[in-house]
């Protein structure tokens, strides 16, 4: 039987608000069950959302672990006559499985960092891509720990987890601890 999680637990695992979880339920990305007072989420649907999201970044993960970056680009039929510590917008879009326009947006928001322009092209530092991937991992770190736990029920019994969950929610809602 599938374990059922409260929206608060899901929000804690995904490092977001309960409202974000409710929106995922409304969009039918999470399967839920209504009880008398609560909405409960099937843990398998949460796992699907997490791993589907992480799968988007798998190409980038493989690239960052690659010791010979030039060889990676040759295998993936991408032009790379640039220094090894930078990427073109096209290469970054390829790795993150998004459009070049999204990459330009990430540059404008300083999510990714521009390197010195080469031949009039925007270049992106590999270090900024690594930093971005670290942020993605941190976002899903709790969910990864939860789903890799052999006994998920005991995960919630850990007093540190309970306290962190309530503290996170208090901080988001602005409640003062009296």
C-alpha angles and dihedrals in degrees: 000000000000116000115241120222130196119240087249091057092047091049090051092050094048093041092235139103129284087245090060089054091049089052091052088052092049090050088051092240090121124045113226142183124208119225124184095280106007147051111232124198126214107241092219091061090049089050089051092053092049097047093042089054093046091048089063088066097046094100091053091047091053091048094050091051092049112108095202107048094179090056090051091056092047090052090049095045095241125143112247118169091138131100115284095244096062139057134206119239089252092053092048091049089050092051095046093040093233139109126280087243089061089052091051088051091051089051091051090051091046092240087127122032125232118230125206108304114253120202089345093302128125111246125196125210116240088221090062089050089052090050090051091050089050089056090051091051092049090052091058099030095104092048091049090051091047095049093045092050111108092217110034092182091062089049089071093046091064105108092214090058092048092049093046090049094052093041091052091051093047090051092050095048094042095238116160118229106232 
